[in-house]
Amino acid sequence: MDNVNQVVFCFKEGYNCSQAILSVYGPRFGLSREMALKIASAFGAGMCMAETCGAVTGAFMVIGLKHGQADAADKESKATTYELVGQFVNKFDSRNGSVVCKELLGCDISTPEGMKTAQQKDLFKSLCPKIVQDAAEILEEILA
């Protein structure tokens, strides 16, 4: 199973969007799956606030794992990371119209009313897998 399919499978298995991304790609860069799942757990559902999509923040973490700045003097790594994050955002936004969870879903899942709407419309099964897949596909392009 390729990485994109693994991400979608992980999401459908019950992990949040951010966990699905980071747990599949993190081990490639030395992060254990268990640690990736723990780190990303608070980033799902738009950081639990229906803000930046968890699949997006998960991808940012993976980009950081590959290219991130580990030395304050390393300005080149910082610039590369920011450039790649910008590329990711542009591609994701062009596919989905936004990087914001509540805009992607059309409801604010940080509120009881919004969560009820999302559940009634079955958005976590009908829409989110496509969003998670898009994030993984774009990440594959950026990591290549």
trRosetta pair geometry for C-beta under 8 A, 3 or more apart (Angstrom, degrees):
i j d omega theta_ij theta_ji phi_ij phi_ji
1 5 4.7 -119 -172 94 95 122
1 6 5.3 123 122 -64 114 82
1 9 6.9 -2 175 -9 153 148
2 5 5.2 88 58 17 73 102
2 6 6.9 -131 103 -9 35 93
3 6 5.4 -56 -145 36 32 115
3 7 6.4 36 156 -24 66 101
3 24 5.6 126 -157 155 82 124
3 25 6.7 60 -160 -77 129 81
3 136 6.3 -168 126 -174 90 115
3 140 6.4 157 73 -86 127 107
4 7 5.8 -52 -154 30 30 112
4 8 6.7 25 151 -12 63 105
4 133 6.1 60 -178 -149 100 75
4 136 4.3 146 -120 120 68 126
4 137 5.6 43 -114 -70 132 69
4 140 6.4 -42 -58 -38 104 138
5 8 5.7 -53 -147 39 36 109
5 9 6.1 39 153 -21 67 107
6 9 5.6 -55 -145 38 30 113
6 10 6.2 34 155 -23 65 106
6 24 4.7 140 110 -126 116 127
7 10 5.8 -54 -148 34 28 113
7 11 6.5 28 153 -17 63 105
7 20 4.9 91 -167 152 70 100
7 21 5.8 33 -137 -90 121 51
7 24 4.9 -94 -76 7 76 159
7 132 5.8 -166 141 156 105 102
7 133 7.0 153 90 -96 113 48
7 135 7.6 -138 159 81 152 95
7 136 4.1 -176 39 -79 160 145
8 11 5.7 -54 -150 36 32 111
8 12 6.3 27 154 -14 66 109
8 20 7.4 72 -73 -179 17 138
8 129 5.4 63 -148 -161 97 95
8 132 5.9 143 -97 100 63 115
8 133 5.2 19 -76 -77 117 93
8 136 7.3 -105 -38 16 80 151
9 12 5.8 -60 -146 42 29 108
9 13 6.2 39 151 -31 64 107
10 13 5.4 -51 -150 27 29 119
10 15 5.1 -28 159 42 87 129
10 19 7.1 -140 148 116 118 85
10 20 4.1 154 95 -130 111 81
10 23 6.0 178 -160 75 155 124
10 24 6.1 -142 -10 -51 150 108
11 15 6.1 -86 -102 71 37 80
11 16 7.6 -8 -128 161 78 15
11 17 6.1 30 -117 -99 120 53
11 20 4.0 -10 -60 -81 83 156
11 128 6.8 -155 169 132 135 106
11 129 6.0 165 97 -106 133 70
11 132 4.7 -1 -48 -168 162 178
12 125 7.9 74 -123 -124 85 75
12 129 6.3 29 -66 -99 97 121
15 19 3.9 -117 173 98 113 127
15 20 5.2 150 94 -62 113 74
15 23 6.8 -47 170 13 167 147
15 37 6.7 -91 -131 -132 130 100
15 44 7.9 -156 159 -77 62 142
16 19 4.8 92 54 11 73 106
16 20 7.0 -131 98 -12 36 89
16 40 7.2 -162 73 135 104 98
16 41 6.9 114 26 -139 125 46
16 43 7.4 166 107 79 133 65
16 44 2.5 -44 169 -97 150 149
16 45 6.5 -74 -145 -19 131 76
16 54 5.5 -47 146 140 108 166
17 20 5.7 -51 -149 28 29 115
17 21 6.9 23 156 -13 62 104
17 44 5.5 134 33 -127 74 83
17 45 7.9 144 19 -40 107 39
17 53 6.5 -60 113 170 154 86
17 54 3.8 124 73 84 102 108
17 55 4.1 -72 167 -51 115 80
17 58 6.6 -146 129 -6 70 135
17 128 6.3 -117 -76 -170 116 109
17 131 7.0 -26 -129 103 138 109
17 132 5.1 -140 -135 -90 89 103
17 135 7.5 90 178 22 106 155
18 21 6.0 -57 -153 37 33 107
18 22 6.1 14 160 -5 69 113
18 40 4.0 -167 129 -174 98 104
18 41 7.7 -153 84 -64 114 11
18 43 3.6 141 -123 92 176 110
18 44 4.9 -132 20 -66 101 63
18 54 3.4 -94 -35 -180 94 97
18 55 6.6 -128 -73 -68 50 29
18 57 5.4 -19 -110 78 120 100
18 58 3.9 176 -146 -57 58 104
18 61 7.7 75 -167 8 98 134
19 22 6.2 -64 -136 47 27 99
19 23 5.5 21 171 -17 68 119
19 36 7.3 121 -149 132 62 82
19 37 5.1 45 -151 -134 110 64
19 40 4.3 163 -83 99 54 122
19 41 6.0 42 -73 -83 118 55
19 43 7.8 157 -41 58 64 95
19 44 6.4 -25 -6 -56 95 117
19 54 7.8 -8 0 161 63 129
19 58 7.2 -99 -9 -101 16 133
20 23 6.5 -57 -133 38 16 105
20 24 6.7 8 165 -12 54 113
20 55 7.3 -24 65 -103 110 85
20 58 7.0 15 64 -162 64 175
20 132 5.6 5 89 -158 148 133
21 24 6.5 -76 -159 37 22 103
21 25 6.3 -17 168 14 64 116
21 40 7.3 179 61 -136 83 154
21 54 7.8 178 14 138 120 77
21 55 5.6 128 -41 -145 132 60
21 58 3.0 117 66 128 129 134
21 59 5.6 -79 -175 -56 150 62
21 61 7.7 123 109 52 112 106
21 62 6.4 -108 153 -26 101 129
21 132 7.1 -144 -54 -154 92 86
21 135 6.0 -59 -90 121 131 128
21 136 6.5 -154 -111 -79 85 83
21 139 7.0 141 -152 -33 111 163
22 25 6.4 -73 -135 54 27 90
22 26 4.8 39 173 -42 70 119
22 31 7.4 -54 174 107 93 146
22 36 4.3 -171 133 -173 96 103
22 37 7.6 177 90 -69 104 34
22 39 6.5 -113 146 79 157 108
22 40 4.2 176 34 -54 141 140
22 58 4.6 -121 -34 -151 86 94
22 61 5.3 -4 -100 86 115 136
22 62 6.4 -155 -107 -57 62 91
23 26 6.1 -28 -107 24 20 117
23 27 7.8 27 -180 -19 45 98
23 33 5.0 57 -161 -153 89 78
23 36 4.3 159 -91 105 55 123
23 37 5.0 38 -86 -66 124 79
23 40 6.9 -112 -35 32 84 142
24 27 7.8 -77 172 22 20 100
24 136 7.4 3 77 -120 148 121
25 28 5.6 -48 -170 21 55 120
25 29 7.3 22 148 2 76 106
25 62 4.3 13 109 -122 142 133
25 65 7.5 154 128 53 100 143
25 139 6.7 -82 -74 151 156 142
25 143 7.6 -144 -144 -72 127 157
26 29 6.2 -80 -161 48 41 94
26 31 3.5 -68 173 78 105 121
26 32 7.5 -18 121 67 117 19
26 33 7.0 146 73 -97 114 42
26 35 7.4 -148 148 84 146 89
26 36 3.6 180 35 -92 161 135
26 61 7.5 -17 -85 125 101 113
26 62 6.8 -108 -69 -99 60 83
26 65 6.4 -177 -125 -77 63 168
27 30 7.5 118 -159 -19 35 5
27 31 6.2 -99 -72 73 36 63
27 32 6.6 38 -98 -131 87 26
27 33 5.7 -11 -56 -57 119 77
27 36 7.1 -83 -40 -20 72 142
28 65 8.0 107 78 119 85 134
29 62 7.4 156 4 -150 140 65
29 65 3.9 116 100 152 161 118
29 66 5.9 -112 -93 -71 137 63
30 65 7.7 -173 44 -169 83 112
31 35 5.5 -124 -176 86 83 116
31 36 5.0 99 132 -65 117 97
31 39 7.7 -52 -170 12 135 145
31 65 6.3 -79 -15 -123 126 141
32 35 4.5 88 59 11 89 103
32 36 6.7 -152 92 -8 45 87
33 36 5.6 -56 -147 37 30 114
33 37 6.3 33 155 -21 65 104
34 37 5.8 -54 -150 33 29 111
34 38 6.6 25 153 -15 63 106
35 38 5.7 -55 -149 38 34 110
35 39 6.1 33 155 -20 68 106
36 39 5.9 -53 -142 37 29 109
36 40 6.0 11 166 -5 65 115
37 40 6.4 -67 -140 47 22 100
37 41 6.4 46 156 -57 60 96
38 41 5.8 -36 -153 -7 29 119
39 61 7.3 146 126 -154 128 154
40 43 5.1 -68 -161 36 61 118
40 44 7.2 73 150 -40 84 84
40 54 7.4 98 180 -173 98 105
40 57 7.8 152 -139 107 87 101
40 58 5.6 40 -134 -104 131 96
40 61 6.9 -133 -87 29 99 164
41 44 6.9 -39 -167 1 35 108
42 47 7.0 26 141 -148 76 63
42 48 6.4 -49 -169 -20 68 121
43 47 5.5 -24 -138 -91 52 66
43 54 4.8 129 127 -132 80 89
43 57 4.5 -138 -173 98 128 138
43 58 6.4 152 106 -59 139 75
43 61 7.9 -131 -32 -29 173 134
44 48 7.2 55 77 -61 62 68
44 54 4.1 17 -115 -96 41 165
45 48 5.3 55 82 -97 112 38
45 49 7.7 123 121 18 88 30
45 50 6.4 -44 165 -71 78 58
45 54 6.3 33 8 -34 29 127
45 101 6.4 85 -180 -160 40 162
45 109 5.6 -114 -154 100 104 127
45 110 7.1 133 152 -74 112 74
46 49 5.7 -100 114 71 96 58
46 50 4.3 67 59 -146 146 15
46 51 4.4 150 167 43 106 42
46 52 5.9 143 -147 61 75 31
46 53 5.9 -32 -87 -90 78 32
46 54 6.4 -96 -53 -35 30 78
46 100 6.8 46 -126 -169 132 56
46 101 3.0 -108 -54 2 125 142
46 102 6.7 -36 -21 -24 171 75
46 109 7.4 133 23 54 115 105
46 110 7.3 -84 74 -47 116 109
47 51 5.4 -26 42 52 110 108
47 52 6.3 43 -10 53 113 84
47 54 7.2 164 -44 -83 49 79
47 57 6.6 100 -59 -39 95 163
48 110 6.8 93 152 -111 51 100
49 110 5.0 23 -150 -91 35 149
50 100 7.6 49 149 169 69 83
50 101 4.4 -133 -158 89 54 117
50 102 3.9 62 158 -53 118 99
50 105 7.5 -86 -145 35 107 129
50 108 4.8 152 89 -153 170 65
50 109 5.0 150 -84 45 113 73
50 110 4.3 -118 -3 -16 106 101
50 111 8.0 -40 -6 -1 146 75
50 114 6.9 -21 -76 131 158 156
51 100 6.2 -59 -169 -141 41 85
51 101 6.3 34 54 19 17 106
51 102 7.6 -2 -78 0 29 101
52 56 5.4 -108 171 82 93 128
52 57 5.5 104 115 -53 115 102
52 99 5.8 -3 -140 133 77 100
52 100 6.4 -55 -91 -103 39 55
52 101 7.1 45 105 -21 12 90
53 56 4.3 90 70 3 91 107
53 57 7.1 -171 93 -4 48 83
53 92 8.0 -151 52 166 137 139
53 99 5.6 -119 14 180 104 60
53 100 6.8 172 -34 -149 81 6
53 101 4.9 143 -90 -72 62 73
53 104 5.9 42 -81 -3 125 152
53 131 6.6 -119 -162 166 146 131
53 135 7.5 -150 117 -72 127 135
54 57 5.6 -52 -139 41 39 106
54 58 6.0 45 157 -23 68 104
54 101 7.2 44 -10 -82 76 123
55 58 5.6 -50 -146 36 29 116
55 59 6.5 33 152 -20 61 104
55 131 5.7 172 17 134 153 91
55 132 4.8 -153 -98 -108 135 58
55 134 7.6 81 132 69 150 82
55 135 3.6 -166 156 -16 114 162
55 136 7.7 -79 -163 -34 113 72
56 59 5.7 -54 -151 34 31 111
56 60 6.6 35 149 -22 64 102
56 88 7.4 141 -147 137 79 116
56 89 7.3 61 -153 -99 121 72
56 92 6.1 128 -101 152 103 171
56 99 4.9 82 -93 -164 164 105
56 135 6.2 -125 -70 -116 48 125
57 60 5.3 -45 -148 31 38 117
57 61 6.6 42 151 -21 64 99
58 61 5.7 -52 -155 32 33 112
58 62 6.7 32 149 -17 65 103
58 135 7.0 72 67 149 106 144
59 62 5.6 -53 -150 36 37 112
59 63 6.4 39 151 -19 68 103
59 88 5.6 175 132 -168 132 147
59 92 7.9 173 46 -62 161 141
59 135 5.2 -136 -46 -177 129 103
59 136 7.9 -147 -87 -80 107 39
59 138 7.0 11 -139 87 155 105
59 139 4.8 -136 -131 -80 105 117
59 142 7.9 87 -178 43 111 145
60 63 5.7 -53 -149 36 32 112
60 64 6.3 34 151 -19 64 107
60 85 5.6 42 -121 -121 90 110
60 88 7.3 -170 -77 79 66 154
61 64 5.5 -55 -150 38 32 115
61 65 6.4 39 150 -25 65 101
62 65 5.5 -46 -148 29 35 115
62 66 6.7 24 155 -11 64 104
62 139 6.0 36 83 -153 146 131
62 143 7.4 -50 142 -74 116 124
63 66 6.1 -62 -152 41 31 104
63 67 5.9 -30 171 33 69 110
63 68 7.5 109 119 -53 61 87
63 81 6.0 127 137 -147 101 76
63 84 5.0 -178 -156 111 129 124
63 85 5.8 169 94 -71 159 75
63 88 6.7 -112 -53 -30 147 146
63 139 7.6 -125 -55 -132 88 90
63 142 6.5 -34 -98 132 107 139
63 143 7.9 -129 -96 -75 66 83
64 67 6.9 -80 -121 61 21 70
64 68 3.7 43 -169 -65 68 127
64 81 5.9 52 -100 -144 62 130
65 68 6.5 25 -50 3 14 119
66 143 6.4 -174 -62 -123 168 90
67 77 6.0 176 165 -158 68 79
67 80 4.8 -122 180 113 129 114
67 81 4.7 174 105 -79 107 76
67 84 6.1 106 38 17 159 148
68 77 6.3 46 141 159 20 115
68 78 7.9 36 -160 -92 50 51
68 81 5.3 64 -98 -91 53 144
69 72 7.5 75 157 -100 118 26
69 74 5.0 176 -140 85 86 105
69 75 7.8 20 -113 -100 132 20
69 77 4.3 149 -85 96 66 112
69 78 4.2 10 -51 -65 140 81
69 81 6.5 -102 -18 1 85 140
70 74 6.9 23 49 32 56 147
70 77 7.3 -34 9 110 66 165
71 74 4.2 88 68 -13 94 110
71 77 7.7 95 43 29 81 139
74 77 4.5 16 140 19 117 114
74 78 6.6 138 107 -16 73 89
75 78 5.5 -56 -152 39 40 115
75 79 6.1 40 152 -21 71 106
76 79 5.8 -55 -146 37 30 109
76 80 6.2 31 154 -19 65 107
77 80 5.6 -53 -145 37 31 112
77 81 6.2 34 156 -21 65 106
78 81 5.9 -55 -149 35 28 111
78 82 6.4 23 156 -14 63 108
79 82 5.9 -57 -147 40 30 108
79 83 6.2 32 154 -22 65 108
80 83 5.7 -56 -147 36 29 113
80 84 6.3 22 158 -14 65 109
81 84 6.0 -61 -148 40 27 106
81 85 6.2 29 154 -19 65 107
82 85 5.6 -51 -144 36 32 113
82 86 6.4 36 154 -21 63 105
83 86 5.7 -56 -155 34 30 114
83 87 6.6 30 149 -19 64 103
84 87 5.4 -47 -147 34 37 113
84 88 6.4 42 152 -22 65 101
84 142 5.5 108 -165 -167 105 122
85 88 5.6 -51 -149 34 32 114
85 89 6.4 34 152 -20 65 105
86 89 5.7 -53 -147 35 31 111
86 90 6.4 31 156 -19 65 106
87 90 5.8 -56 -149 36 30 111
87 91 6.4 23 157 -13 65 109
87 142 6.2 148 97 -105 122 112
88 91 6.1 -64 -150 40 28 106
88 92 6.0 22 158 -16 67 113
88 138 5.7 114 -140 139 74 124
88 139 7.0 31 -122 -83 119 64
88 142 5.8 -20 -75 -57 94 156
89 92 5.9 -59 -140 41 26 108
89 93 5.9 25 162 -17 65 112
89 99 5.8 -44 -140 -56 85 150
90 93 6.0 -57 -141 40 24 109
90 94 6.3 22 159 -19 61 109
91 94 5.8 -57 -146 36 28 109
91 95 6.6 22 156 -14 63 107
91 138 4.7 155 107 -132 132 125
91 141 7.3 -162 -150 66 172 144
92 95 5.9 -62 -153 39 30 107
92 96 6.0 -22 167 23 68 115
92 99 5.7 68 107 -94 125 95
92 134 6.4 115 -129 134 75 113
92 135 6.4 28 -111 -97 121 70
92 138 5.7 -92 -66 -1 81 171
93 96 6.6 -79 -128 58 23 79
93 97 6.8 -24 -170 157 61 4
93 98 6.3 32 -129 -99 80 10
93 99 5.7 -54 -74 -38 89 90
95 134 5.1 175 120 -155 151 135
95 138 7.5 -133 -2 -57 144 125
96 99 7.6 102 78 -80 122 46
96 104 5.9 -2 165 -117 124 103
96 131 6.3 66 -111 -118 146 89
96 134 6.2 139 -48 105 116 167
97 103 7.1 -135 112 143 95 110
97 104 7.5 151 69 -100 91 63
98 103 3.8 -82 142 103 174 131
98 104 5.5 -142 76 -58 109 73
99 104 7.8 -2 -158 -48 12 118
100 103 4.2 63 78 16 103 112
100 104 6.6 180 85 -14 49 87
101 104 5.7 -60 -145 36 27 110
101 105 6.1 6 165 -2 66 113
101 109 6.7 -78 144 30 121 111
102 105 6.1 -60 -136 49 29 101
102 106 7.8 -153 171 20 54 4
102 107 6.5 -101 -150 103 76 25
102 108 4.4 9 -125 -96 129 66
102 109 6.9 -156 -92 9 77 72
102 110 7.5 -56 -69 7 118 98
102 114 7.1 -38 -125 -156 102 148
103 106 7.5 32 -170 -72 27 42
104 127 7.4 155 149 151 91 126
104 131 6.0 65 179 -107 141 145
105 109 6.4 18 76 -30 167 110
105 114 7.9 87 106 180 131 104
105 118 5.8 -12 -179 -104 136 110
105 123 5.3 70 -144 171 99 156
105 127 6.6 141 -114 94 67 149
105 128 7.9 5 -90 -68 101 88
106 123 7.9 -161 43 -104 94 144
107 113 7.9 -130 -169 118 112 76
107 114 4.2 164 157 -150 93 83
107 117 4.2 -160 -128 89 163 133
107 118 5.4 -153 75 -55 130 84
107 121 7.8 150 0 22 140 137
107 123 7.6 -166 37 -19 115 160
108 111 5.0 46 103 12 106 107
108 113 7.8 36 66 78 91 88
108 114 3.8 -118 74 -81 56 160
109 114 4.9 -127 -74 124 29 110
109 115 4.9 83 -152 -84 70 68
109 118 5.1 7 -93 -18 107 153
110 114 6.6 19 40 62 47 141
110 115 7.9 159 -1 -48 6 98
111 114 4.3 87 57 10 90 105
111 115 6.8 -158 86 -7 45 85
112 115 5.8 -56 -145 38 30 111
112 116 6.3 33 156 -22 64 106
113 116 5.7 -55 -152 34 29 113
113 117 6.5 31 151 -19 64 105
114 117 5.5 -52 -149 34 34 113
114 118 6.4 35 153 -19 66 104
115 118 5.6 -52 -147 36 33 112
115 119 6.3 30 154 -17 65 107
116 119 5.8 -57 -147 39 30 109
116 120 6.2 30 154 -20 65 108
117 120 5.7 -55 -144 37 29 110
117 121 6.2 12 161 -3 65 111
118 121 6.2 -66 -144 49 25 100
118 123 4.4 -76 -156 36 78 126
118 124 6.5 69 157 -32 108 89
119 122 7.2 26 -176 -78 33 41
119 123 7.8 -64 -56 25 22 86
119 124 7.5 0 -97 5 56 114
121 126 7.2 -101 144 43 78 136
122 125 5.0 -44 171 48 95 107
122 126 5.0 79 108 -13 94 113
123 126 5.9 -68 -119 54 29 93
123 127 4.6 -24 -160 30 75 119
123 128 6.3 86 143 -26 73 94
124 127 7.7 -19 -61 52 14 80
124 128 5.0 -5 -142 11 43 140
125 128 7.3 11 -36 40 14 100
125 129 7.0 12 -162 -15 35 114
126 129 7.9 -125 143 24 4 100
127 130 6.1 -68 -166 37 40 108
127 131 6.4 34 148 -19 75 110
128 131 5.4 -57 -145 38 39 113
128 132 6.1 39 158 -19 72 105
129 132 5.7 -53 -144 39 32 111
129 133 6.2 36 154 -21 65 106
130 133 5.5 -52 -146 37 31 114
130 134 6.4 37 152 -23 64 102
131 134 5.7 -49 -149 32 31 113
131 135 6.6 32 152 -19 62 103
132 135 5.8 -52 -152 34 32 113
132 136 6.5 29 152 -16 64 106
133 136 5.8 -58 -149 39 32 109
133 137 6.2 33 154 -20 67 106
134 137 5.8 -56 -146 36 30 111
134 138 6.3 26 158 -15 65 107
135 138 6.0 -59 -149 39 28 108
135 139 6.2 30 153 -21 64 110
136 139 5.5 -54 -144 38 31 115
136 140 6.4 41 153 -26 64 100
137 140 5.6 -48 -153 27 32 115
137 141 7.0 33 149 -17 61 101
138 141 5.6 -51 -157 32 38 113
138 142 6.4 31 150 -15 68 107
139 142 5.6 -57 -145 40 34 109
139 143 6.0 27 159 -15 69 111
140 143 6.1 -61 -140 41 25 106
140 144 6.5 41 156 -41 61 102
141 144 5.9 -49 -155 12 28 117
